């Protein structure tokens, strides 16, 4: 019984240490992207919260796409006629997972777009420009995914 308790305690500690890591999933899978808060927005807590939240939404989306591509990436170069029944099923499964995973992300995205409209009314032109420049994360994450999968398709499942 002591052995089981000891192993359970070690397992809990290991999971806690892994879960509390400083990097998010997108940073781990695709490479670290620093959070950019422009100096013009340092005294605007609502804008900072918006940027942080929007970055989380973008990172969640990037992880979803990366996971789907890692599952079926080697199929990318094949035509529909070249796919076996098993490959078609894998492709259909990945498409379904993207659709299911994207739904809550799109809801959050919509909420942040509404918040953005509210912020647009409160910020000066310079502050708006600063906020827009800091929201380039989606483009950066998609570029990371594109670069990751430009490699030889046999390397995709890593």
C-alpha positions as CSV (number, residue, x, y, z in Angstrom):
1,X,0.0,0.0,0.0
2,X,2.9,2.4,0.8
3,X,4.4,1.6,-2.5
4,X,1.2,2.5,-4.4
5,X,0.8,5.8,-2.4
6,X,4.4,6.7,-3.1
7,X,4.0,6.0,-6.8
8,X,0.8,8.0,-6.9
9,X,2.5,10.9,-5.2
10,X,5.4,10.9,-7.6
11,X,2.9,10.8,-10.5
12,X,1.0,13.8,-9.2
13,X,4.3,15.8,-8.7
14,X,5.4,14.9,-12.2
15,X,2.1,15.9,-13.8
16,X,2.1,19.2,-11.8
17,X,5.6,20.0,-12.9
18,X,4.8,19.3,-16.5
19,X,1.5,21.3,-16.4
20,X,3.2,24.3,-14.7
21,X,5.9,24.7,-17.3
22,X,6.5,28.3,-18.5
23,X,5.7,27.6,-22.1
24,X,2.3,27.1,-23.7
25,X,1.5,24.2,-26.0
26,X,2.1,26.3,-29.1
27,X,5.5,27.5,-27.9
28,X,6.4,23.8,-27.3
29,X,5.2,22.6,-30.6
30,X,6.0,25.5,-32.9
31,X,8.6,27.6,-31.2
32,X,8.4,30.4,-28.7
33,X,6.8,33.7,-29.7
34,X,7.3,36.5,-27.3
35,X,4.2,38.4,-26.2
36,X,4.5,41.9,-27.7
37,X,2.9,44.7,-25.6
38,X,3.7,48.1,-27.2
39,X,4.8,50.8,-24.9
40,X,1.8,52.9,-25.9
41,X,-0.5,50.3,-24.3
42,X,1.5,49.7,-21.0
43,X,-1.0,51.8,-19.0
44,X,-4.1,50.3,-20.6
45,X,-5.0,47.1,-18.6
46,X,-8.0,46.4,-20.8
47,X,-5.9,46.5,-24.0
48,X,-3.2,44.3,-22.3
49,X,-5.8,41.7,-21.3
50,X,-7.2,41.7,-24.8
51,X,-3.8,41.1,-26.3
52,X,-3.0,38.3,-23.9
53,X,-6.4,36.6,-24.4
54,X,-6.3,37.0,-28.2
55,X,-2.8,35.4,-28.2
56,X,-4.2,32.4,-26.3
57,X,-6.9,32.0,-28.9
58,X,-4.4,32.2,-31.7
59,X,-2.1,29.7,-30.0
60,X,-5.0,27.3,-29.4
61,X,-5.9,27.5,-33.1
62,X,-2.3,27.0,-34.2
63,X,-2.0,23.8,-32.0
64,X,-5.3,22.5,-33.4
65,X,-4.0,22.9,-37.0
66,X,-0.6,21.5,-36.1
67,X,-2.1,18.4,-34.5
68,X,-4.3,17.8,-37.6
69,X,-1.3,18.2,-39.9
70,X,0.9,15.9,-37.9
71,X,-1.9,13.2,-38.0
72,X,-2.3,13.4,-41.8
73,X,0.5,15.5,-43.2
74,X,2.0,12.7,-45.3
75,X,-1.2,12.6,-47.2
76,X,-0.8,16.2,-48.4
77,X,0.9,15.3,-51.7
78,X,-1.5,12.6,-52.7
79,X,-4.5,13.0,-55.0
80,X,-7.9,11.8,-53.9
81,X,-7.6,8.8,-56.2
82,X,-4.3,7.8,-54.6
83,X,-5.7,7.6,-51.1
84,X,-6.6,4.2,-49.7
85,X,-9.8,3.7,-47.8
86,X,-7.8,3.8,-44.5
87,X,-6.2,7.1,-45.6
88,X,-9.6,8.6,-46.5
89,X,-10.9,7.6,-43.0
90,X,-7.9,9.2,-41.4
91,X,-8.4,12.4,-43.4
92,X,-12.1,12.4,-42.5
93,X,-11.3,11.9,-38.8
94,X,-8.8,14.8,-38.9
95,X,-11.3,17.1,-40.6
96,X,-13.9,16.3,-38.0
97,X,-11.5,16.9,-35.2
98,X,-10.6,20.3,-36.7
99,X,-14.3,21.2,-37.0
100,X,-15.1,20.1,-33.4
101,X,-11.9,21.8,-32.0
102,X,-12.4,25.0,-33.9
103,X,-16.0,25.6,-32.7
104,X,-15.0,26.8,-29.2
105,X,-12.0,28.7,-30.6
106,X,-14.2,30.5,-33.1
107,X,-16.6,31.5,-30.2
108,X,-13.7,33.0,-28.3
109,X,-12.5,34.7,-31.4
110,X,-15.9,36.3,-31.9
111,X,-15.9,37.5,-28.3
112,X,-12.5,39.1,-28.7
113,X,-13.6,40.8,-31.9
114,X,-16.5,42.4,-30.0
115,X,-14.1,43.5,-27.3
116,X,-11.9,44.9,-30.0
117,X,-14.7,47.1,-31.2
118,X,-15.2,48.4,-27.7
119,X,-11.5,49.1,-27.3
120,X,-11.3,50.9,-30.7
121,X,-13.6,53.5,-29.2
122,X,-11.4,54.1,-26.2
123,X,-7.9,54.2,-27.8
124,X,-6.1,56.9,-29.7
125,X,-5.0,56.3,-33.2
126,X,-1.4,55.6,-32.1
127,X,-2.6,53.2,-29.5
128,X,-4.8,51.4,-32.1
129,X,-1.9,51.1,-34.4
130,X,0.3,49.7,-31.6
131,X,-2.4,47.2,-30.7
132,X,-2.8,46.1,-34.3
133,X,1.0,45.6,-34.7
134,X,1.0,43.4,-31.6
135,X,-1.8,41.2,-33.0
136,X,0.4,39.7,-35.8
137,X,0.6,36.5,-33.8
138,X,-1.8,34.6,-36.1
139,X,0.4,35.3,-39.1
140,X,3.5,34.4,-37.2
141,X,2.0,31.1,-36.0
142,X,0.7,30.1,-39.4
143,X,4.2,30.9,-40.8
144,X,5.7,28.6,-38.2
145,X,3.3,25.8,-39.2
146,X,4.0,26.4,-42.9
147,X,7.8,26.2,-42.3
148,X,7.4,23.1,-40.2
149,X,5.5,21.3,-42.9
150,X,7.6,22.5,-45.8
151,X,10.0,19.7,-44.9
152,X,10.0,16.2,-46.3
153,X,6.5,14.7,-45.7
154,X,8.2,11.7,-44.1
155,X,9.4,14.0,-41.3
156,X,5.9,15.3,-40.4
157,X,5.0,12.7,-37.9
158,X,7.8,13.7,-35.5
